[in-house]
Amino acid sequence: MTLPGRKASLWDTVKAVGSSFFGVRKNSAYQEDLGKLNPLHVIAVAFVAVILFVVGLVLLVRHVVATA
């Protein structure tokens, strides 16, 4: 947990985006993040996470199809 008025680190942004992907975010944590997360950082981390997710799915499907 960070001190009030302090900006979020990259790890804080990754945790917020990751928990949002799974929908397991507490309202209190969401309210805390509103004040400290930079929206541009959230968008950048989410974009990278989506790309990694899609690439992972493509690789998984290729592996399953190749072994079938």
C-alpha positions in Angstrom: 0.0 0.0 0.0 1.3 3.4 -0.9 1.2 6.6 1.1 -1.6 9.1 0.3 -0.6 11.6 -2.4 2.0 9.3 -3.8 2.0 8.2 -7.4 1.6 4.5 -8.3 4.5 2.4 -9.4 4.5 0.3 -12.5 3.8 -2.8 -10.4 0.7 -1.1 -8.9 -0.5 -0.4 -12.4 0.1 -4.0 -13.5 -1.7 -5.3 -10.4 -4.7 -3.0 -11.1 -5.0 -4.0 -14.7 -4.5 -7.7 -13.9 -7.2 -7.8 -11.3 -9.5 -5.9 -13.7 -9.0 -8.5 -16.3 -10.3 -11.1 -13.9 -12.9 -8.9 -12.3 -11.7 -9.3 -8.8 -11.2 -5.7 -7.7 -12.4 -4.4 -4.3 -14.3 -1.2 -4.4 -11.9 0.3 -1.8 -8.9 -0.6 -3.9 -10.6 0.9 -7.0 -11.3 4.1 -5.2 -7.7 4.3 -4.0 -6.4 3.7 -7.6 -8.5 6.5 -9.0 -6.3 9.1 -7.3 -2.9 7.6 -7.9 -2.9 5.7 -11.3 -2.0 7.5 -14.5 -4.7 6.8 -17.1 -2.0 6.7 -19.9 0.0 4.1 -18.0 -3.1 2.0 -17.4 -3.9 2.1 -21.1 -0.4 1.1 -22.1 -0.2 -1.8 -19.6 -3.7 -3.0 -20.7 -2.6 -2.9 -24.3 0.5 -5.0 -23.6 -1.6 -7.4 -21.5 -4.1 -7.8 -24.3 -1.4 -8.5 -26.9 0.2 -11.1 -24.6 -3.2 -12.7 -24.0 -3.9 -13.0 -27.7 -0.5 -14.3 -28.5 -0.8 -16.8 -25.7 -4.1 -18.0 -27.1 -2.8 -18.3 -30.6 0.2 -20.3 -29.4 -2.1 -22.6 -27.3 -4.4 -23.2 -30.3 -1.5 -24.0 -32.6 -0.1 -26.4 -30.0 -3.4 -28.2 -29.5 -4.1 -28.4 -33.3 -0.6 -29.7 -34.0 -0.9 -32.5 -31.4 -4.4 -33.5 -32.4 
